[in-house]
Structure formats: structure tokens, C-alpha cells
Amino acid sequence: MIRFDRVSKSYPGGNQALSEVSFELEPAEFVYLTGHSGAGKSTLLKLIAMLERPTRGQVLFGGRNLAKVSKWGIPYHRRKVGLIFQDHKLLQDRTVFDNVALPLVISGMGHREIRRRVQAALDQVDLLHKEKALPIALSGGEQQRVGIARAVVGRPPMLVADEPTGNLDPALSREILGLFERFQQVGVTVMVASHDHRLIRETGRRVLTLEQGQMIAPELHD
């Protein structure tokens, strides 16, 4: 599904975010990405979603070298990667339904199919009863679940989550990670960046560890 081949990423000013990173994910695999703050986790996720491009090396997605994707092809690639952020990035003046529908509206999907897909996504995260609510009326955990519904509504083959439980208590964190487990069980490839080593150990999933931009434990298991 995903292969990084000696990938490096430098930013202006000489900041080396990633250095010679190599790893591979199988289709429908669930992997955690961990490391200290500034280790390069967010940069790695951005490379998968083509929010950034590598300085050196190759990123392959479904066997395709992302370096060969033109700027016009980037929006089509991003439809294949559902992005979930720690701070939700919800539109505060739009309802839950409208927030989840946004990717489908941008893609030009018809109103009937949008309604069907949005309601199905909200049902998956147990928020169908909140479709008319504004984000400000929701708890932190509910807002994160709206973000997850928005990420999966387009049915991407991969989900990428950047510290999705960073602002949640342990019980809510387990609930959110349980949602990711459910999506993985139906064939979605999942990568979750997290600092929460205790929760990660509980899951027994494969862990990729970054330290100062280098992959130090690409095959670490429980």
C-alpha cells in the first residue's frame, strides 16, 4: 500500500525533518507512528497525503511513485487518503452534516449521494443524531469523531491520523482508537501518529518509531 524508499525531507534554513526513512505498509494494515515532538511524524504523514514532497527518495502509494503525480493530480490523490487532525479543523459556522459533506461537495457529488454517504459516515461514528448540531455544541470526543466521519466519507483506502487522541482522556482515547480498528477490519489501511505509549502497548499493533528524523525501529511489535 505504502512504501518509503530512503526518503529525506529538508526545509529552508537547513532543517532536516526526515533522513533516509524506509518502511512499507501492507494493504489493510494498522500501524502506529511514534517519536518525540519534532521527530518528523507530521512531516511523514504530510508526505503520504502530498501536503509536502520529499527532498530525496521515493514515496510509493499503491505502487505509484508520488513524484510522478502532477500538481493537477494532487487533489485526486488526496481523495485516497483520509486525514484526521488533533485540533479537528472543523468549520465552526457549519453543521456537523455540512462539515462531513464538505469533501464530497468539493468533488462535485450529487446531493442525494452526499446525503446517503454523510449519514452512513455519521452512523459509523455514532453521531447521526447530531447531524444538525454546530461543532461548538459538541464535546471534544464528539468533535474528533466528526473529523473521522469527514475523513472516511469519501471511502479512501487509507486513513492518516496526526495525534488524534492528544486532547482526550484515556477512556475517550480508547474509544477513538476503537473506531480506527473498525475501519481497519473492513480493509482500510490506518496509520496513527501518537505520543501515548501506554495506549499503543495495549493494542499490540506494529509500531514505527522516529528519532530525530530517522526510523529507529521499523519492525517493533508488542
C-alpha positions as CSV (number, residue, x, y, z in Angstrom):
1,M,0.0,0.0,0.0
2,I,2.7,2.5,1.1
3,R,6.5,2.3,0.6
4,F,9.1,4.8,1.7
5,D,12.4,4.2,0.0
6,R,15.2,6.2,1.6
7,V,13.1,9.3,1.9
8,S,14.5,12.6,3.2
9,K,12.8,15.9,3.7
10,S,14.6,19.2,4.3
11,Y,13.0,22.6,4.8
12,P,14.5,26.0,4.1
13,G,17.1,27.1,6.6
14,G,18.6,23.6,6.8
15,N,16.0,21.9,9.0
16,Q,16.3,18.2,8.2
17,A,12.8,16.8,9.2
18,L,13.4,13.3,7.8
19,S,16.6,11.4,6.9
20,E,16.8,8.2,4.8
21,V,13.5,6.8,6.1
22,S,12.4,3.4,4.7
23,F,9.4,1.3,5.6
24,E,6.5,-0.5,4.0
25,L,2.8,-0.9,4.9
26,E,0.6,-3.7,3.6
27,P,-3.0,-3.0,2.4
28,A,-5.4,-3.0,5.4
29,E,-2.5,-2.8,7.9
30,F,-2.8,-0.8,11.2
31,V,0.4,0.9,12.2
32,Y,1.3,3.4,14.9
33,L,3.9,6.1,14.3
34,T,5.6,7.4,17.4
35,G,8.6,9.5,18.5
36,H,9.3,12.7,20.4
37,S,7.9,16.1,19.5
38,G,9.8,17.3,16.4
39,A,10.9,13.8,15.4
40,G,9.3,14.1,12.0
41,K,6.0,12.3,12.5
42,S,3.8,15.1,11.0
43,T,6.2,15.5,8.0
44,L,5.9,11.8,7.3
45,L,2.1,12.0,7.3
46,K,2.2,15.1,5.1
47,L,4.3,13.2,2.5
48,I,1.7,10.4,2.3
49,A,-1.1,13.0,1.7
50,M,1.1,15.0,-0.7
51,L,0.9,18.1,1.5
52,E,4.7,18.0,1.1
53,R,7.0,16.4,-1.3
54,P,10.3,14.6,-0.4
55,T,13.7,16.2,-1.0
56,R,15.2,12.9,-1.8
57,G,14.0,9.3,-2.1
58,Q,10.7,7.8,-3.2
59,V,7.2,7.5,-1.8
60,L,5.1,4.9,-3.4
61,F,1.3,4.7,-2.9
62,G,-0.4,1.6,-4.3
63,G,2.7,1.0,-6.4
64,R,2.7,4.5,-7.9
65,N,5.6,6.9,-7.4
66,L,4.1,10.1,-6.0
67,A,6.9,12.1,-7.6
68,K,5.2,11.4,-10.9
69,V,1.9,12.9,-9.7
70,S,1.5,16.4,-11.2
71,K,0.1,19.3,-9.2
72,W,-3.2,18.8,-11.1
73,G,-3.3,15.2,-9.9
74,I,-2.7,16.0,-6.2
75,P,-6.4,16.6,-5.4
76,Y,-7.3,13.2,-6.8
77,H,-4.5,11.5,-4.8
78,R,-5.8,13.2,-1.6
79,R,-9.2,11.6,-2.1
80,K,-7.4,8.3,-1.4
81,V,-6.1,9.5,2.0
82,G,-8.4,10.4,4.8
83,L,-6.8,13.0,7.1
84,I,-7.6,13.3,10.8
85,F,-6.0,16.1,12.9
86,Q,-5.7,16.7,16.7
87,D,-7.5,20.0,16.5
88,H,-10.3,18.7,14.3
89,K,-10.2,21.6,11.9
90,L,-14.0,21.8,11.8
91,L,-15.9,24.8,10.3
92,Q,-17.5,26.3,13.4
93,D,-20.3,28.1,11.5
94,R,-21.4,24.9,9.7
95,T,-23.4,22.0,11.0
96,V,-22.0,18.5,11.6
97,F,-23.6,17.3,8.4
98,D,-22.1,20.2,6.4
99,N,-18.6,19.6,7.8
100,V,-18.7,15.9,6.9
101,A,-20.2,16.6,3.5
102,L,-17.5,19.2,2.5
103,P,-15.1,16.8,0.7
104,L,-18.0,15.3,-1.3
105,V,-19.3,18.8,-2.2
106,I,-15.8,19.8,-3.4
107,S,-15.6,16.7,-5.6
108,G,-19.0,17.6,-7.2
109,M,-21.0,14.6,-6.0
110,G,-24.8,14.8,-6.3
111,H,-27.0,15.9,-3.4
112,R,-28.7,12.5,-2.9
113,E,-25.5,10.5,-2.8
114,I,-23.9,13.1,-0.5
115,R,-26.8,12.7,2.0
116,R,-26.6,8.9,1.8
117,R,-22.8,8.9,2.4
118,V,-22.8,11.5,5.1
119,Q,-25.5,9.8,7.1
120,A,-23.7,6.5,6.8
121,A,-20.4,8.0,8.0
122,L,-22.1,9.7,10.9
123,D,-23.8,6.4,11.8
124,Q,-20.4,4.7,11.8
125,V,-19.1,7.1,14.5
126,D,-22.4,7.1,16.4
127,L,-23.2,10.8,15.7
128,L,-26.2,10.6,13.3
129,H,-28.4,12.2,16.0
130,K,-26.0,15.2,16.0
131,E,-26.1,16.0,12.2
132,K,-27.8,19.3,12.7
133,A,-25.7,20.5,15.6
134,L,-22.9,23.1,15.4
135,P,-19.4,21.9,16.5
136,I,-19.4,24.3,19.5
137,A,-22.2,22.2,21.0
138,L,-20.2,19.0,20.9
139,S,-17.7,17.6,23.3
140,G,-14.0,17.2,22.4
141,G,-14.5,13.5,21.7
142,E,-17.6,14.2,19.6
143,Q,-15.7,16.8,17.5
144,Q,-12.9,14.3,16.9
145,R,-15.5,11.7,15.7
146,V,-16.9,14.3,13.3
147,G,-13.4,14.7,12.0
148,I,-13.1,11.0,11.5
149,A,-16.5,10.8,9.7
150,R,-15.3,13.6,7.4
151,A,-12.1,11.6,6.7
152,V,-13.9,8.4,5.8
153,V,-17.0,9.8,4.0
154,G,-15.2,9.6,0.6
155,R,-14.3,5.9,1.3
156,P,-10.5,6.3,1.0
157,P,-8.3,3.2,1.1
158,M,-6.1,4.8,3.7
159,L,-6.6,6.8,6.9
160,V,-3.8,9.0,8.4
161,A,-4.3,10.5,11.9
162,D,-1.9,13.0,13.5
163,E,-2.2,12.8,17.3
164,P,-6.0,12.2,17.2
165,T,-6.2,11.5,20.9
166,G,-3.8,14.2,22.1
167,N,-6.5,16.3,23.8
168,L,-8.7,13.4,25.1
169,D,-8.8,11.5,28.3
170,P,-7.8,7.8,28.3
171,A,-11.4,6.5,28.0
172,L,-12.2,8.7,25.0
173,S,-8.8,7.9,23.5
174,R,-9.6,4.1,23.6
175,E,-13.0,4.9,22.0
176,I,-11.4,6.8,19.1
177,L,-8.7,4.1,18.6
178,G,-11.5,1.6,18.6
179,L,-13.1,3.4,15.6
180,F,-9.8,3.2,13.7
181,E,-9.8,-0.6,14.5
182,R,-13.2,-1.0,13.0
183,F,-12.2,0.8,9.8
184,Q,-9.1,-1.4,9.5
185,Q,-11.2,-4.5,9.9
186,V,-13.1,-3.6,6.7
187,G,-10.0,-3.2,4.7
188,V,-8.7,0.4,5.3
189,T,-5.0,0.9,5.8
190,V,-4.5,3.0,9.0
191,M,-1.5,5.0,10.3
192,V,-1.9,6.8,13.6
193,A,0.8,9.1,15.0
194,S,0.7,9.2,18.7
195,H,2.7,10.0,21.9
196,D,0.6,7.7,24.0
197,H,2.9,4.8,24.5
198,R,0.7,3.2,27.1
199,L,-2.3,3.0,24.8
200,I,-0.1,1.8,21.9
201,R,1.2,-1.0,24.0
202,E,-2.3,-2.1,24.9
203,T,-3.2,-2.6,21.2
204,G,-0.3,-4.9,20.3
205,R,-0.1,-3.3,16.9
206,R,3.1,-2.7,14.8
207,V,4.9,0.4,15.8
208,L,7.2,2.7,13.7
209,T,9.5,4.9,15.7
210,L,11.1,8.1,14.6
211,E,14.0,9.7,16.4
212,Q,15.5,13.0,15.0
213,G,14.1,12.3,11.6
214,Q,15.3,8.7,11.4
215,M,13.4,5.4,11.6
216,I,15.0,3.6,14.5
217,A,12.5,0.7,15.0
218,P,10.7,-0.1,11.7
219,E,9.6,-3.5,12.8
220,L,9.0,-3.1,16.5
221,H,6.0,-5.1,17.8
222,D,4.4,-5.6,21.2
